[in-house]
Amino acid sequence: MVLHAYARVRTRGVSFISVMIAAALTTMVFGGLLTSFQTMLQVVAKSKLEAGARALANERLEYVRSLAYDSVGTVSGIPEGTIPQTASTTLNGVTYHERVVVQYVDAPDDGTGASDVNGILADYKSVKIEYSWNYKGATSSLALISNIVPKGIETTAGGGALTVNVFDAEVQPLSGAAVHVYNDTTTSTIDTTRYTNIDGVAMFAGAPAAANYQITVTDTGYSTDQTYSASTTNPNPSTPHVAVLASEVSTMNFQIDELSDLTIETVGEAITGTFTDTFASSASISTSSQTTVTGGAVVLAGGAGSYAASGTVYSIAQTPGTFDVWESVTVVASTSASTSIAVQLFTSTTSPTLVPDAVLPGNSVGFTGSSIDISTIPAGSYPTLVLGATLTSTDTNDTPLLHEWQLQHVVQEPAVGTVPFTLTGDKTIGLSGASEPVYI
């Protein structure tokens, strides 16, 4: 009877474990299937969105191909035409943003640029239709490009070409920079933007022959450069607006720099704290070796004819209560051709550790001047400093003398508001009537 009862209990245990294993396997299988199903739904959704964009782009491209060659262009663009540069449309509940770029192409068959055989750089037109859309916070895009070739011979139609070169601060070509061209003196106002290619060039072939082309160049994270009109403040701009001549190429160069932040803080006279030791006694010396204090100075141990070759001395530790920054060290010393004193900064007296050169450059070698700038030492990381000096002599009859040293820190620099200031860079945009530089 006992054995029979035990057997039944054991059978229930095995059955429970089996159920748990089966449940785990089921979760793994169906969890994997669910993940795969979700991934498949996302792929299908993305494919559907892309198919919609492709359908719109194809439809738009067929419309462009149906236009007369002279009508293929964008409103306020170069070349001028009837197609809006930007538009939006909705398909299956999704908003697609359209961008159309039409530009002339200088085909290499008859030479390019100045080497073009007939001097016509507007050989045919290239149309790029791009649709972008947003899905789950991410932006995707699709573009179709087609060449539109005239039925007759190539022609400038009275226009010329405008070439814009964009460089960075190191005079390297900058690709992807936005070049905006505006001209309201032409038959139809030109207001268009193109982006520089890998060589930092944006070409506006077939631009109507006219003066007063206004160009503005910029990029994300970069400054802006542009042409300027003559004005009372800038009567002689260094980069005036540009003229495009028929069958000619007008070339402009622009340089833009990466942007950064400048913080200006105005403060009053600093409140400082100072540790000074004039060596009237050894009270402010924590430890020394082969040196002694005598006559208001630290000298090498021994005497005339027996001065030690070298010795060290360390101040007591300085740990100000509340302060902003370490400021400076001042040293008053006397040396000769055969003697020297090198001062260093340490972090404690019990186990002197040098402030690293990465924080205070030159500290490992030591400073021999009368003033040391220690403002690079962060107060938060180094709340305690110790002055240390190594005295050396190559003449047993001579010793250097350390008369005084001083460690100064800034307790507080009170903020001062409403202080006017003028900030001027070195980039100019022209000359004044008095031939003085006009700064950007």
Summary of the structure (lengths in Angstrom):
residues: 440
radius of gyration: 39.2
end to end distance: 103.4
largest distance: 120.4
contacts: 1272
relative contact order: 0.09
helix: 17%
strand: 41%
